[in-house]
Amino acid sequence: MAQFTLEIALPDRPGSLGAVASAIGFAGGDIRGLQVLKNEDGRGYDQIIVAIPGSDTTDLVNVLTSIGGVEVISIKPL
């Protein structure tokens, strides 16, 4: 599995991070690490280390951005 560091922004409300975690699992990914970077203006900013099968992140990004209010700021291979 290839590992990537994601930086995301999401609504700062209960259940948002859970929806992101479920979406990562739906895309076949495995969360290896998580750090909350900051909360600002009703948004949370998190860094997530995720392992996915293969090296194409398209499905993962599409699943995450389909969640209302979630923005993938960056995705970088580890």
Beta strands, then each sheet from edge to edge (+ up, - down):
strand 1: 2-11
strand 2: 30-40
strand 3: 43-52
strand 4: 71-77
sheet 1: 2+ 3- 1+ 4-
end
